[in-house]
Amino acid sequence: MPVKRFNLFINKKVPIFSKTIKVDSDKSISIRSFLIGAICQNISYTYNVLESEDVISTIKCLKKLGVKIIKLKNGCYKVFGKGLGSFYGKKNYELNFGNSGTLARLLIGILSTTKGVQVKIKGDKSLNKRSMKKLIELMSEFGAQFLPKKKYNFPLKLISTDLPIGINYKAGVSAQLKSAVMLAGLNSYGNTQILINEKSRNHTENMLMENKQAIKLSKNKILIFGKKNLNPINIDVPGDPSSAAFFTALTLLNKKSYLKIKNVCLNKTRIGFYQILKKQGAKIKFQNIIKKNNEKRGDLIVESCKLKPLNASKHYYVNSTDEYPILFIIAALTKGISVFRGIGDLKNKESDRVKEMQKVLKQIGVKSKASKGEVRIFGKKITSFKNKKIKVPNLGDHRICMSTFILSILIGAKTEIKNFETVFTSSPSFLKIMKSLGVKFETN
């Protein structure tokens, strides 16, 4: 069942709070646990899964491809692995990826080298606008075809190759493209070699790491050995650091407030947001750190404090991609000029995130300048905003909605956010947690 559409209205500031919370489970790890479990041999288990729209889309697509998945209880699933190259469907059947770019790129990686696949692929209105050119070019190297030719956005038709051969690939900032190549390489003949230029998210590598027969990792290289059966996996999904970022921002900027966020993924490729803020004086601590499923996790301790203007070089982009909208909000409410470099790829997210966030900031009187891959935000004191009004149209972008929500409750702006249900693609507990912190809002 699709989530019911609703708009959200805010007109009150957040009160002081001192709380312990748990955020929604990590979306990236949840989606990968199903996709990789499905191509393993025998039965895999995944626990504490995020049950959001994007993950539900993943389960639906896999079931259409003949994968048996049983829900044991909330957040816990049994995945009956079919092994490499074993997905099937009726000729010209259709897969709908919903809003999920992760699902689209990774599942296309698997299907491109799965013999006999002819499938129509599409997403929602937002995903259909996003360019898949780089992905299509990479999968074409393996031998897959996409129709119509020279069309780079959904809907498309994918025709897999019957004789996939491993490729050499120089990976950039996109963990999704890197993962798609790895997953395509697993069912290809010969080896697939990936040279690492930028340290992007490594959840796929971490999940495959126990299968030494199929993957070899070194500092700047990933080797995938094709046609090697994969052993089943057991994954316990930690909390999502991207979801935690919004509550962290709220706590830092809300006077006399304190928050403990339990069991958050602290993978070093995911904590750029926290590093940027700590560098500028943020009171953020990582505690009770352990390693499970090759992923670091622990508790976040956050206290309100005074911040210096933010200065994020291009090297932070790969480790904080999803958090830039909320970083822009922090910058707007911190007196001084904040600078963000190397963020050109934000244009190809669920929306053009630079342009849309500039529109939001303009409504509260905050000046910003965007040039080639760089944004400057001229922040003001949080106490200088009075009687502001904000409207956000239907963009289909969960991060814009969540960021605007945080801005609104910090300055008490009269705010209307259209189609707020898009937040449920990544964080279905967002509003419930906000209520627990004493935040007031209305929906219709």
matplotlib code that plots the C-alpha trace (Angstrom):
import matplotlib.pyplot as plt

x = [0.0, 1.4, 1.9, -1.0, 0.0, 0.0, 1.2, 2.9, 2.4, 4.6, 4.2, 6.0, 9.6, 11.1, 11.2, 14.4, 15.0, 17.2, 16.5, 17.8, 16.5, 17.0, 16.8, 15.6, 17.9, 20.4, 18.8, 22.0, 22.8, 19.1, 18.8, 22.1, 21.3, 18.3, 20.0, 23.2, 21.2, 19.2, 22.3, 23.9, 23.5, 21.0, 19.2, 20.4, 18.9, 18.7, 17.7, 16.6, 15.9, 14.6, 11.0, 10.7, 9.3, 12.7, 13.3, 9.7, 10.4, 13.5, 11.5, 8.8, 11.4, 13.2, 9.9, 9.1, 12.4, 11.5, 13.2, 11.4, 11.5, 9.7, 9.1, 9.7, 8.7, 9.0, 12.4, 13.5, 13.5, 14.6, 15.9, 16.1, 19.1, 18.9, 22.6, 24.3, 22.7, 19.4, 16.9, 14.1, 10.8, 8.3, 9.4, 9.0, 7.9, 8.3, 10.3, 9.5, 12.3, 10.1, 12.2, 15.4, 18.5, 20.4, 18.0, 18.0, 21.7, 22.5, 19.8, 20.6, 24.2, 22.9, 20.5, 22.9, 25.0, 22.1, 21.4, 18.0, 16.8, 14.5, 12.8, 11.1, 12.6, 11.2, 10.9, 8.7, 8.4, 11.6, 13.8, 12.7, 14.2, 17.7, 20.4, 21.5, 24.1, 27.2, 25.5, 24.2, 27.7, 29.3, 26.7, 27.1, 30.8, 29.7, 27.5, 24.1, 21.8, 19.4, 16.5, 15.8, 19.5, 21.0, 18.2, 19.6, 16.6, 13.8, 11.6, 13.9, 14.2, 17.1, 18.4, 21.1, 24.1, 24.4, 28.2, 29.3, 33.0, 34.7, 35.8, 38.4, 36.8, 38.2, 35.8, 35.0, 32.7, 29.7, 29.4, 26.3, 28.2, 31.1, 28.6, 26.8, 30.1, 31.0, 27.6, 27.8, 31.3, 30.3, 28.4, 30.8, 33.6, 37.1, 37.9, 36.6, 39.1, 38.1, 40.7, 39.8, 40.4, 38.0, 37.0, 33.2, 30.8, 32.0, 28.9, 28.9, 32.5, 31.9, 29.0, 30.9, 34.1, 33.5, 33.4, 37.2, 36.7, 34.8, 36.5, 40.0, 40.4, 43.6, 44.1, 43.4, 41.9, 39.0, 39.2, 36.1, 36.5, 33.5, 31.3, 32.2, 29.3, 28.5, 28.0, 24.8, 25.0, 23.5, 23.2, 22.2, 21.5, 22.6, 21.0, 21.3, 23.9, 22.2, 18.9, 20.7, 22.2, 18.9, 18.5, 22.1, 21.7, 18.5, 20.3, 23.4, 21.3, 18.6, 19.8, 20.3, 19.5, 21.1, 20.6, 21.9, 21.3, 21.9, 23.4, 24.3, 26.5, 29.9, 31.5, 34.3, 32.9, 29.6, 30.7, 31.9, 28.9, 30.1, 33.7, 32.8, 30.9, 33.4, 36.1, 34.0, 33.4, 30.4, 29.9, 29.6, 31.1, 31.1, 30.7, 30.4, 32.0, 31.9, 32.4, 29.7, 29.3, 32.5, 30.7, 31.6, 28.6, 28.1, 26.2, 26.2, 26.3, 25.2, 25.0, 23.9, 26.8, 28.1, 29.5, 31.9, 31.0, 31.4, 34.2, 33.9, 36.5, 35.7, 37.1, 34.1, 31.6, 32.0, 31.5, 28.6, 26.7, 23.2, 23.8, 24.5, 20.9, 21.0, 24.5, 23.2, 20.6, 23.3, 25.3, 22.3, 21.8, 25.5, 26.7, 29.5, 30.3, 30.2, 31.8, 31.1, 33.3, 33.2, 29.4, 28.5, 26.9, 24.1, 22.3, 21.6, 19.9, 16.2, 16.1, 18.8, 19.6, 21.7, 19.1, 16.2, 17.9, 18.9, 15.1, 14.4, 17.1, 16.0, 12.5, 14.1, 16.4, 19.6, 21.9, 23.8, 26.0, 26.5, 29.2, 30.9, 30.6, 30.7, 28.2, 28.7, 26.1, 26.0, 24.7, 22.9, 22.4, 19.6, 17.9, 17.6, 14.8, 11.3, 7.9, 9.3, 7.2, 8.4, 6.7, 8.2, 6.5, 6.3, 9.9, 9.9, 13.1, 13.1, 16.2, 14.8, 11.6, 13.5, 16.0, 13.2, 11.4, 14.5, 14.9, 11.2, 11.1, 14.4, 13.3, 9.5, 8.7, 5.2, 5.8, 4.0, 5.9, 4.0, 4.0, 5.9, 5.2, 8.3, 10.3, 9.0, 11.3, 14.2, 12.9, 9.4, 10.0, 11.0, 7.8, 7.3, 10.7, 10.0, 6.9, 8.9, 11.1, 8.1, 7.8, 4.4, 3.2, 0.0, -0.7, -3.5]
y = [0.0, 3.4, 5.9, 8.4, 11.9, 14.7, 18.2, 19.4, 22.7, 24.2, 27.4, 26.8, 26.5, 23.3, 23.3, 22.5, 18.7, 16.1, 12.7, 9.3, 8.1, 5.5, 6.6, 4.5, 1.7, 2.4, 2.4, 1.6, -1.5, -2.6, -2.5, -4.3, -7.0, -8.1, -7.8, -9.7, -12.2, -13.0, -13.9, -16.0, -19.7, -21.0, -18.9, -15.4, -13.5, -9.7, -8.1, -4.6, -3.7, -0.3, -0.8, 2.3, 2.8, 2.3, -1.1, -2.2, -1.5, -3.7, -6.6, -6.2, -6.2, -9.3, -11.2, -10.4, -11.9, -15.2, -14.7, -16.0, -13.6, -14.3, -11.7, -13.3, -10.2, -6.4, -5.7, -9.3, -11.3, -14.6, -14.4, -17.7, -17.1, -18.2, -17.9, -16.0, -15.6, -17.2, -14.3, -14.7, -13.2, -13.3, -11.6, -7.8, -7.8, -4.6, -3.5, -0.3, 1.1, 3.8, 6.6, 4.5, 5.3, 2.8, 0.0, 1.0, 1.1, -2.0, -4.3, -3.2, -4.3, -7.7, -8.1, -6.8, -10.0, -12.4, -14.5, -14.1, -10.9, -8.7, -6.2, -2.8, -0.6, 2.6, 4.7, 7.3, 10.8, 12.0, 9.0, 9.1, 12.5, 11.4, 10.6, 7.0, 7.7, 6.6, 3.4, 2.5, 3.1, 0.8, -2.0, -1.7, -2.6, -5.9, -6.5, -5.3, -3.3, -0.5, 0.7, 3.2, 3.8, 7.1, 7.6, 7.9, 8.2, 5.8, 4.2, 2.0, -1.6, -3.7, -6.7, -8.6, -10.2, -13.9, -13.8, -11.2, -10.5, -8.8, -5.2, -2.7, 0.4, 3.5, 4.3, 7.9, 9.4, 7.2, 4.2, 3.1, 2.9, 1.1, -1.4, -2.0, -2.9, -5.3, -7.0, -7.3, -8.7, -11.4, -13.2, -12.4, -14.6, -13.7, -11.0, -7.4, -4.9, -1.6, 1.0, 3.3, 7.0, 8.3, 6.5, 6.2, 4.2, 0.6, -1.3, -3.6, -4.6, -5.1, -7.4, -9.5, -9.6, -13.0, -14.5, -14.5, -16.7, -13.9, -10.7, -9.4, -6.0, -3.9, -0.2, 1.1, -1.8, -4.3, -7.6, -9.5, -13.1, -14.0, -17.1, -18.0, -19.1, -16.8, -18.0, -16.8, -13.7, -12.7, -8.9, -6.8, -3.3, -0.3, 3.1, 5.4, 8.2, 10.3, 10.1, 10.9, 14.0, 15.9, 15.3, 16.2, 19.5, 20.3, 19.5, 21.6, 24.7, 24.4, 26.0, 23.9, 20.7, 17.2, 14.0, 10.5, 8.6, 4.8, 2.2, 4.4, 3.2, 4.9, 3.6, 6.1, 6.6, 7.9, 10.3, 13.3, 15.4, 14.9, 15.6, 18.9, 20.0, 18.8, 20.8, 23.9, 23.3, 21.0, 19.1, 15.6, 12.4, 8.8, 6.2, 2.4, 1.7, -1.9, -3.7, -6.0, -7.3, -5.4, -2.1, 0.2, 1.3, 3.2, 5.9, 9.6, 12.1, 15.6, 18.9, 22.3, 24.7, 27.7, 26.9, 28.6, 29.0, 25.8, 25.1, 21.9, 21.1, 18.8, 15.8, 15.7, 15.3, 11.6, 11.0, 13.4, 13.4, 13.1, 15.6, 18.8, 20.1, 20.0, 21.4, 24.4, 24.9, 24.9, 27.4, 29.7, 29.8, 30.3, 33.8, 34.2, 32.9, 29.1, 27.5, 24.1, 23.0, 20.1, 19.6, 19.7, 16.2, 17.5, 18.6, 14.9, 13.9, 13.6, 17.3, 19.9, 20.2, 23.3, 25.3, 24.1, 24.8, 28.3, 28.9, 27.9, 30.1, 33.1, 32.9, 33.5, 36.3, 34.3, 35.2, 32.4, 32.2, 29.2, 28.8, 25.8, 23.1, 25.6, 27.3, 30.2, 30.8, 34.1, 33.0, 35.0, 34.7, 32.2, 34.9, 37.3, 35.5, 36.7, 36.3, 34.3, 32.2, 29.2, 27.1, 24.0, 22.6, 18.9, 18.1, 14.3, 15.0, 13.7, 15.5, 18.9, 18.2, 17.1, 20.0, 22.6, 21.0, 21.5, 25.1, 25.9, 24.5, 26.3, 29.8, 29.3, 30.1, 29.6, 26.7, 24.5, 21.5, 19.8, 16.0, 15.4, 11.6, 11.4, 11.4, 7.9, 6.6, 6.9, 7.8, 6.5, 7.3, 10.9, 12.6, 10.1, 11.0, 14.7, 14.3, 12.6, 15.7, 17.9, 19.3, 20.5, 20.2, 19.5, 17.4, 17.3]
z = [0.0, -0.9, 1.9, 2.2, 1.1, 3.6, 4.2, 7.4, 9.3, 12.0, 14.0, 17.3, 18.5, 20.0, 23.8, 25.8, 26.0, 27.6, 26.1, 25.0, 21.6, 18.9, 15.3, 12.3, 11.1, 8.4, 4.9, 2.9, 5.0, 5.1, 1.3, 0.8, 3.3, 1.2, -2.2, -1.1, 0.9, -2.2, -4.3, -1.6, -1.2, 1.4, 4.1, 5.2, 8.1, 8.6, 11.9, 12.9, 9.3, 8.4, 7.2, 5.1, 1.6, -0.1, 1.7, 1.0, -2.7, -2.4, -1.0, -3.6, -6.5, -5.2, -4.7, -8.4, -9.3, -7.6, -4.2, -1.2, 1.8, 5.1, 7.8, 11.2, 13.2, 12.9, 11.5, 11.2, 7.9, 6.5, 2.9, 0.9, -1.3, -4.9, -5.7, -8.4, -11.8, -10.7, -10.7, -13.3, -14.4, -17.2, -20.4, -20.3, -16.6, -14.7, -11.7, -9.8, -7.7, -6.1, -4.8, -4.2, -6.2, -4.1, -5.0, -8.7, -9.2, -7.1, -8.5, -12.1, -11.3, -10.3, -13.3, -15.9, -15.7, -15.0, -18.1, -19.8, -18.1, -20.2, -17.8, -17.8, -15.1, -13.6, -10.4, -9.0, -10.4, -8.6, -9.4, -13.1, -13.4, -12.2, -14.8, -14.9, -17.6, -15.7, -14.5, -18.0, -19.5, -16.9, -17.2, -21.0, -20.5, -19.0, -22.1, -20.9, -23.2, -22.3, -24.6, -26.0, -26.8, -25.6, -23.1, -19.6, -17.3, -16.3, -17.6, -19.6, -20.7, -19.5, -21.5, -19.7, -21.3, -21.7, -21.6, -18.9, -18.7, -15.8, -16.3, -14.9, -13.2, -11.6, -8.8, -7.9, -5.2, -5.9, -3.6, -5.6, -8.9, -7.2, -5.6, -8.9, -10.5, -7.7, -7.8, -11.6, -11.4, -9.0, -11.7, -14.6, -16.0, -15.0, -12.5, -12.0, -10.7, -9.0, -8.4, -5.5, -6.0, -3.3, -0.1, -0.6, 1.5, 1.9, 3.2, 0.2, 0.7, 4.4, 3.8, 1.2, 3.3, 4.8, 1.3, 0.7, -2.4, -4.1, -3.0, -2.1, -0.6, -0.4, 0.4, -3.1, -4.9, -4.9, -6.8, -7.5, -8.5, -10.7, -10.5, -6.9, -4.7, -1.8, 1.8, 3.6, 5.8, 9.1, 9.4, 12.4, 11.1, 13.2, 13.4, 10.4, 11.0, 8.3, 10.2, 13.4, 11.8, 11.9, 15.7, 16.2, 14.5, 16.5, 19.8, 19.0, 18.1, 20.8, 24.0, 27.1, 25.3, 25.5, 23.5, 23.5, 20.3, 20.8, 18.5, 15.5, 12.5, 12.9, 9.8, 9.0, 5.4, 7.0, 9.7, 7.7, 9.0, 12.6, 11.7, 10.0, 13.1, 15.7, 13.9, 14.5, 18.2, 18.3, 21.5, 20.0, 21.5, 20.3, 23.1, 23.6, 20.2, 19.0, 15.7, 14.3, 10.7, 9.9, 10.8, 13.7, 15.8, 19.1, 20.9, 20.0, 22.9, 21.8, 23.8, 22.7, 22.2, 20.2, 16.8, 14.5, 10.8, 8.9, 6.4, 4.5, 1.8, -1.1, 0.7, 3.1, 0.3, -0.1, 3.6, 4.2, 0.9, 2.4, 5.2, 3.2, 3.4, 7.2, 7.2, 5.2, 7.9, 10.6, 8.6, 8.1, 11.9, 12.8, 12.5, 9.9, 6.4, 6.0, 2.9, 1.3, -1.6, -4.1, -3.9, -7.6, -7.5, -5.2, -8.4, -9.2, -6.0, -5.4, -6.3, -7.1, -3.4, -3.7, -5.6, -3.4, -0.1, -1.4, -2.0, 1.6, 3.1, 0.9, 2.6, 6.0, 4.7, 4.6, 1.7, -0.1, -3.2, -5.4, -8.0, -9.6, -7.0, -4.1, -1.8, 0.6, 3.3, 5.2, 8.5, 11.2, 14.9, 15.6, 17.7, 14.7, 13.0, 13.8, 12.1, 9.2, 6.8, 4.8, 2.0, 0.5, -2.6, -3.5, -4.4, -3.5, -1.5, 2.1, 3.1, 2.1, 4.0, 7.2, 7.0, 6.6, 9.6, 11.8, 10.6, 11.4, 14.9, 15.8, 14.7, 15.1, 11.5, 10.2, 7.8, 5.3, 3.8, 1.0, 0.7, 3.9, 3.5, 1.3, 4.6, 5.2, 2.4, 4.8, 8.3, 9.1, 12.9, 12.3, 13.4, 16.3, 17.7, 17.2, 19.3, 22.1, 22.2, 22.7, 19.2, 18.0, 14.4, 12.4, 9.4, 6.8]

ax = plt.figure().add_subplot(projection="3d")
ax.plot(x, y, z, "-o")
ax.set_aspect("equal")
plt.show()
